[in-house]
Amino acid sequence: MLIIHLLAAFTLGGFILSDRLILRRTFDQTALKPLYQKAIMPTAIAAIVLIASGAALIQNAPIYYLKAALGLSTIALFFLCPLFSRGFGKKARFVYRLITVVLLSATIALGASIYNFS
């Protein structure tokens, strides 16, 4: 189950990081629309697998609940990005994307620390 969780995390997290750090800075948003439309289903499947496998791996310890909360927040922020981006200016979108990347990084760091201490 851990391997499945890590593969789903790598898929979704890799897309989030490449989207936030590379794609949005390199390409025009209109050029990226077809990519985003094609990526909805694979990223949604990766998110569902990630959540389900994470639920199977969770143990009754506060650090696991913290990691789950960070991970679910990151996934929600990623999928809510199109709705958020429509209503706010460029500066607010930057802050939103920064928060998403920081939460993703915190989730990865916490997951690595859990794995190293297990």
C-alpha positions in Angstrom: 0.0 0.0 0.0 2.9 2.3 0.7 4.2 1.9 -2.9 0.8 2.8 -4.3 0.6 5.8 -2.0 4.1 7.0 -3.0 3.3 6.5 -6.8 0.1 8.5 -6.5 1.9 11.2 -4.4 4.7 11.4 -7.0 2.2 11.7 -9.8 0.0 14.4 -8.2 2.8 16.2 -6.4 5.0 16.1 -9.5 2.2 17.7 -11.6 1.5 20.3 -9.0 5.2 21.3 -8.6 5.9 21.3 -12.4 2.7 23.3 -12.9 3.4 25.9 -10.2 7.1 26.2 -10.7 7.7 25.7 -14.5 4.6 25.6 -16.7 2.9 28.7 -15.4 6.1 30.7 -15.7 7.1 29.4 -19.1 3.9 29.2 -21.1 1.0 31.5 -21.7 -2.2 30.4 -19.9 -4.2 30.0 -23.1 -1.6 27.7 -24.5 -1.9 25.5 -21.3 -5.7 25.1 -21.4 -5.6 21.9 -23.5 -3.0 20.4 -21.2 -5.1 21.2 -18.1 -8.3 19.8 -19.7 -6.5 16.5 -20.5 -4.9 16.4 -17.1 -8.1 16.6 -15.1 -8.9 12.9 -15.1 -5.4 11.6 -14.4 -4.8 14.0 -11.6 -8.3 13.3 -10.1 -7.5 9.6 -10.2 -4.1 10.1 -8.6 -5.8 12.2 -5.9 -8.4 9.6 -5.2 -5.8 6.8 -5.0 -3.6 9.0 -2.8 -6.5 9.7 -0.4 -7.6 6.1 -0.3 -4.1 4.7 0.2 -3.3 7.3 2.8 -6.5 6.4 4.7 -5.3 2.8 4.7 -1.9 3.8 6.0 -3.0 6.1 8.7 -2.3 5.2 12.3 -3.7 6.6 15.5 -1.0 9.2 16.1 -1.2 13.0 15.8 1.5 13.2 13.2 -0.5 11.0 10.8 -3.5 13.3 11.2 -1.4 16.3 10.7 0.0 14.8 7.5 -3.5 13.9 6.3 -4.7 17.4 7.0 -1.8 19.0 5.1 -2.2 16.5 2.2 -6.0 17.0 1.9 -5.5 20.8 2.1 -2.9 20.7 -0.7 -5.2 18.5 -2.9 -8.2 20.8 -2.3 -6.2 23.9 -3.1 -4.9 22.4 -6.3 -8.3 21.5 -7.6 -9.8 24.8 -6.5 -7.2 26.8 -8.3 -9.2 27.5 -11.4 -12.1 28.9 -9.4 -9.8 31.0 -7.2 -7.8 32.4 -10.2 -10.8 33.8 -11.9 -11.8 36.1 -9.1 -8.5 37.6 -7.9 -5.6 39.6 -9.2 -2.1 38.5 -10.1 -0.6 39.1 -6.6 -3.4 37.1 -4.9 -2.9 34.2 -7.4 0.9 34.3 -6.6 0.1 34.0 -2.8 -2.4 31.2 -3.5 0.2 29.2 -5.5 2.9 29.9 -2.9 0.6 28.5 -0.2 -0.1 25.4 -2.3 3.6 24.7 -2.9 4.5 25.4 0.8 1.7 23.0 1.9 2.9 20.4 -0.6 6.5 20.7 0.6 5.4 20.4 4.3 3.4 17.3 3.5 6.4 15.7 1.7 8.8 16.6 4.5 6.4 15.3 7.2 5.8 12.1 5.2 9.6 11.6 4.8 10.0 12.1 8.6 7.3 9.6 9.3 8.9 7.0 7.0 12.4 7.6 8.4 11.2 7.1 12.0 9.0 4.1 11.3 
